[in-house]
C-alpha cells in the first residue's frame, strides 16, 4: 500500500491543475474532456487473482470540446456518476469508459511515485459551470459585460511592472460609457504581509471619480512564487470593479454609502453580479471550477468580514445561481 506521504504528494501533483483526455472510441468518441482531480484514498484490486494497489480519485469535468458537446453535456451540469453504482445498475451511458480512460491518463501523471502505479476514478462530476466548446454550435454573444481583452491588457501592464520590482503608482486608462477613466495601481514591496499569504491585494471602485484603485503589497522575495495567484486575483478584482463601473454608467449602481452589515452588503444585487463576473473570470484564467474559486476567496476573507458559515453558504449560492441574461 502507498504511504500517507505518497498520497499527499499525489494530491500536490494534482493541486490547481486541469488535465485533459481525448476520447477516441465509444459513446463520447471525438470529444475532449478537461478535468480536475483529487486523491481520496486507495484500495487493493485483483487481476487474475493477483492483488495490486490502486489510487482512488474523484474527478470534476470543467470543459468538454468537440461536435455535439453542448447537446450531450449542457443538460448534465451538476450530475454525479459513481463507478460502483453505475456498474450495479448497469446504467453507465459510456461514463464507465470515460472514467477508465481518465484513470489511465492519471497513471501516467503518477509514474513519478511508482512506475507500476494504478489509478481508478470512483466518482465523476460534471461541473455546474461546465463549458462546452462545439464547432457546430452557433457563436453566442459573450455574457461578460467587461471585455476580457481589456482585462488581460491591464493585467499584463501590472505584471510587467511587478516583474521589474518597481514600487510606486501607475495609472492605466480605460474606457467606460464613452468616457475615459483610470486604473490607479499602487505597488508596495513588503516582507511583513498581514494576510496569511505572501501578498495582499485590495481593490476599490471610486463612485465619485469613476476610477478603479488597486493596492498590491507583496513580499519581493516571494514574488515569483506568488505571481500566478496574483494574476488570478487581478482577473477577479479588475473584472469585479470594472463591472461596477459599467453598472454606474447604466444607472444601476447606488452611489450612496451602504448602510448595513457585511452579509447584507455582499447580498446586494449589484455586488452579487460583480462577484459572479469577477470570480468566473478568475476561474477561467486559472482553469479551476468556479465553486473552488469561491471557496478559496472566502477561506482568506470569511474571518475578516465576520461572516458565519451559513452566511458564506448563502452568498456562494447566490453567486453560483446568478443569471446574467437578466441584466
matplotlib code that plots the C-alpha trace (Angstrom):
import matplotlib.pyplot as plt

x = [0.0, 1.1, 2.1, 0.2, 3.2, 3.0, -0.8, -0.1, 2.5, 0.0, -2.6, 0.1, 0.8, -2.9, -3.5, -4.7, -4.2, -6.5, -5.8, -7.4, -8.1, -9.3, -12.0, -11.3, -13.9, -17.3, -20.3, -18.1, -15.7, -14.3, -14.8, -12.0, -12.6, -10.9, -10.9, -9.6, -8.8, -8.1, -6.9, -9.5, -7.7, -6.5, -7.7, -6.4, -7.7, -7.3, -6.4, -6.1, -6.1, -3.1, -3.5, -2.4, -2.6, -4.9, -5.1, -8.7, -9.7, -12.6, -12.8, -14.7, -15.2, -14.9, -14.9, -15.9, -14.9, -16.0, -19.0, -22.4, -20.7, -23.3, -26.1, -24.6, -23.4, -25.3, -28.2, -25.9, -24.5, -24.1, -24.6, -22.6, -21.5, -20.3, -18.4, -19.9, -23.5, -23.3, -22.0, -24.5, -27.4, -25.9, -26.5, -23.2, -24.0, -20.3, -19.2, -17.5, -15.2, -14.6, -13.6, -11.4, -9.6, -9.1, -7.7, -5.2, -4.2, -3.6, -1.4, 1.0, 1.0, 1.6, 4.6, 6.9, 5.6, 5.7, 6.4, 3.6, 1.1, -2.6, -5.4, -9.1, -11.8, -14.5, -16.7, -17.0, -18.9, -19.9, -19.3, -22.3, -20.5, -19.1, -18.1, -18.9, -17.0, -18.9, -17.8, -21.3, -23.0, -23.7, -21.5, -23.1, -22.7, -20.5, -22.4, -19.5, -20.2, -16.5, -14.3, -11.8, -9.2, -9.2, -8.8, -5.9, -4.2, -4.4, -3.1, -0.1, 0.9, 0.7, 2.6, 5.4, 5.8, 5.8, 8.5, 10.7, 10.2, 9.2, 7.4, 5.0, 1.9, 1.0, -2.1, -3.7, -6.6, -9.7, -13.0, -16.5, -19.6, -17.6, -15.6, -12.0, -11.1, -8.1, -6.9, -4.8, -2.3, -0.2, 2.6, 4.4, 7.0, 6.7, 8.1, 5.6, 2.3, -0.6, -2.6, -1.9, -0.3, 2.9, 0.9, -2.2, -4.4, -7.2, -9.4, -12.0, -14.3, -14.5, -18.0, -17.0, -14.3, -15.2, -11.6, -10.6, -8.0, -5.8, -3.3, -0.8, 1.5, 3.9, 7.0, 9.7, 11.5, 8.3, 7.2, 7.8, 6.0, 3.1, 2.7, 0.3, -2.0, -1.7, -2.8, -5.8, -6.8, -6.3, -8.6, -11.3, -10.7, -10.4, -13.5, -15.4, -14.6, -15.0, -18.4, -19.3, -18.1, -20.5, -23.3, -22.7, -22.8, -26.0, -27.6, -27.7, -25.3, -26.3, -23.7, -24.9, -22.8, -24.2, -26.0, -26.0, -23.8, -21.2, -23.6, -26.2, -23.5, -22.4, -26.0, -26.8, -27.8, -25.1, -22.5, -23.6, -23.5, -19.9, -18.8, -20.2, -18.4, -15.1, -15.0, -15.9, -13.1, -10.7, -11.9, -11.3, -7.9, -6.7, -8.5, -10.4, -14.1, -15.9, -17.1, -13.4, -12.5, -15.4, -14.4, -10.8, -11.9, -13.9, -11.2, -9.0, -11.7, -14.5, -12.9, -12.0, -15.6, -17.0, -19.3, -20.8, -20.6, -24.3, -23.9, -21.0, -23.1, -25.9, -23.6, -22.0, -25.4, -26.5, -23.3, -23.4, -27.1, -26.8, -28.5, -26.5, -29.3, -31.5, -29.2]
y = [0.0, 3.6, 5.6, 8.7, 10.8, 9.3, 10.0, 13.6, 14.1, 12.7, 15.3, 18.1, 17.0, 17.5, 20.7, 23.7, 21.8, 20.9, 17.8, 16.5, 13.3, 12.6, 10.0, 8.0, 5.3, 4.7, 7.0, 10.1, 9.5, 12.7, 14.7, 16.1, 16.3, 18.8, 17.9, 18.4, 15.5, 14.7, 11.6, 10.3, 7.1, 3.7, 0.1, -3.3, -4.6, -8.1, -9.1, -12.8, -13.5, -11.2, -8.1, -4.6, -1.3, 1.3, 5.0, 6.2, 9.5, 11.9, 13.9, 17.0, 17.8, 21.5, 21.7, 19.4, 20.3, 18.6, 18.2, 17.9, 18.5, 21.1, 18.7, 15.9, 17.9, 21.2, 19.1, 17.1, 20.1, 19.1, 15.4, 12.9, 9.4, 6.8, 3.9, 1.2, 2.4, 2.6, -1.0, -2.3, -0.7, -1.4, 2.2, 3.6, 5.5, 5.5, 7.1, 3.9, 4.0, 7.7, 7.1, 4.3, 6.5, 9.3, 6.7, 5.6, 9.3, 9.8, 6.7, 8.5, 11.5, 9.4, 7.4, 9.7, 7.8, 4.3, 3.1, 0.4, 2.7, 2.1, 4.7, 4.4, 7.1, 6.4, 9.5, 11.8, 15.1, 17.3, 20.8, 23.0, 25.6, 23.2, 24.9, 23.2, 24.1, 22.9, 23.9, 23.2, 25.5, 29.0, 31.5, 33.2, 36.7, 36.7, 37.2, 39.2, 42.9, 43.8, 42.9, 40.2, 41.6, 44.8, 43.0, 40.9, 44.1, 45.9, 42.8, 42.5, 46.0, 45.4, 42.2, 43.8, 46.4, 43.8, 41.7, 44.7, 45.0, 48.7, 50.3, 53.2, 54.2, 53.5, 54.8, 52.8, 54.4, 52.6, 53.5, 53.1, 54.6, 56.6, 58.3, 57.7, 56.7, 55.3, 52.1, 53.5, 50.8, 51.3, 48.7, 48.3, 45.7, 44.5, 41.4, 41.7, 41.0, 40.9, 38.3, 34.6, 34.7, 36.3, 39.1, 41.2, 42.8, 45.3, 46.9, 49.7, 51.4, 55.1, 56.2, 59.9, 59.8, 56.6, 55.3, 51.9, 51.9, 48.8, 48.4, 45.5, 44.5, 41.7, 40.1, 40.8, 37.6, 35.6, 37.4, 34.7, 32.1, 34.4, 35.7, 33.0, 33.7, 37.5, 37.2, 35.1, 37.7, 40.6, 38.8, 38.7, 42.2, 44.0, 42.4, 42.9, 46.6, 47.3, 45.7, 48.3, 50.9, 49.5, 49.4, 53.0, 54.1, 52.2, 53.8, 50.5, 51.3, 53.1, 55.8, 56.3, 54.9, 51.5, 51.1, 47.5, 44.7, 42.8, 40.0, 42.4, 44.2, 41.1, 40.1, 43.4, 42.6, 44.8, 43.1, 39.5, 40.5, 41.8, 38.8, 36.5, 38.0, 38.6, 35.1, 33.5, 35.3, 34.2, 30.6, 30.7, 32.2, 29.6, 26.6, 25.8, 25.1, 28.3, 26.6, 26.0, 29.6, 30.9, 28.7, 29.8, 33.5, 33.1, 30.9, 34.0, 36.6, 35.0, 35.9, 39.4, 40.2, 38.4, 36.1, 32.9, 29.6, 29.9, 33.4, 32.3, 29.4, 31.8, 34.2, 31.4, 30.0, 33.5, 33.9, 30.4, 30.8, 34.4, 34.7, 37.1, 37.1, 39.2, 42.2]
z = [0.0, -0.6, 2.5, 3.6, 2.4, -1.1, -1.3, -0.1, -2.8, -5.3, -4.3, -4.5, -8.1, -8.9, -7.0, -9.1, -12.4, -15.2, -17.2, -20.4, -22.2, -25.8, -26.3, -29.5, -29.0, -27.5, -26.8, -26.5, -29.4, -30.8, -27.6, -25.4, -21.7, -19.4, -15.7, -12.2, -9.9, -6.3, -4.4, -2.0, -0.9, -2.1, -2.2, -3.2, -6.5, -8.1, -11.6, -12.5, -8.7, -8.2, -5.8, -6.8, -5.0, -6.7, -6.0, -5.9, -7.5, -7.6, -10.8, -11.9, -15.7, -16.2, -20.0, -23.0, -26.6, -29.8, -32.0, -30.2, -26.8, -25.8, -26.6, -24.5, -21.5, -21.1, -19.7, -17.5, -15.5, -11.8, -12.4, -10.4, -11.5, -9.1, -10.6, -8.3, -8.5, -12.3, -12.6, -10.2, -12.0, -15.4, -16.4, -17.5, -20.7, -21.6, -18.4, -17.2, -20.1, -19.7, -16.1, -17.2, -19.7, -17.2, -14.7, -17.4, -18.0, -14.3, -14.1, -16.5, -14.2, -11.1, -12.5, -10.5, -7.5, -8.9, -12.4, -11.9, -10.3, -10.9, -10.6, -10.7, -10.8, -8.2, -8.7, -11.7, -11.5, -14.4, -13.1, -12.7, -14.7, -17.3, -20.5, -23.8, -27.0, -30.0, -33.6, -34.8, -32.3, -33.5, -31.9, -28.9, -27.7, -24.7, -21.4, -20.0, -19.7, -19.4, -22.4, -21.4, -23.8, -21.9, -18.6, -20.0, -21.3, -18.0, -16.1, -18.5, -17.7, -14.0, -14.2, -16.3, -13.6, -10.8, -12.6, -12.7, -8.9, -9.3, -6.4, -6.7, -8.6, -12.2, -14.0, -16.8, -18.7, -19.7, -21.4, -20.0, -21.5, -23.9, -21.1, -20.1, -16.5, -14.8, -13.1, -10.4, -9.1, -6.0, -5.8, -2.4, -1.6, 2.0, 3.7, 6.6, 4.9, 7.3, 5.4, 5.5, 2.1, 0.6, -0.9, -0.3, -2.9, -2.3, -5.0, -4.9, -7.4, -6.7, -7.3, -7.2, -9.9, -11.8, -11.3, -10.0, -7.3, -6.6, -3.8, -4.2, -1.3, -1.9, -0.4, -3.0, -2.2, -2.8, -5.9, -8.5, -6.3, -5.8, -9.4, -10.6, -7.6, -8.1, -11.7, -10.7, -8.1, -10.6, -13.0, -10.3, -8.9, -12.2, -13.7, -10.5, -10.2, -13.9, -13.7, -11.0, -13.5, -16.1, -13.6, -12.7, -16.4, -16.8, -13.7, -11.8, -9.0, -5.8, -5.2, -1.6, 1.3, 2.1, 5.5, 6.8, 7.9, 5.8, 4.9, 3.6, 1.6, -0.1, -0.9, -2.8, -6.4, -7.9, -5.6, -6.5, -10.2, -9.9, -7.8, -10.4, -13.3, -11.3, -9.9, -13.2, -14.9, -12.2, -12.6, -16.4, -16.0, -13.5, -15.1, -11.9, -11.1, -10.0, -6.8, -5.8, -6.6, -4.4, -1.5, -1.8, -1.8, 1.5, 3.1, 3.3, 4.0, 6.0, 9.3, 8.1, 7.2, 10.2, 8.2, 9.6, 7.7, 6.9, 5.5, 3.3, 2.0, 1.1, -0.7, -2.6, -3.6, -4.9, -6.9, -8.5, -9.4, -10.8, -14.2, -16.4, -19.0, -16.6, -16.8]

ax = plt.figure().add_subplot(projection="3d")
ax.plot(x, y, z, "-o")
ax.set_aspect("equal")
plt.show()
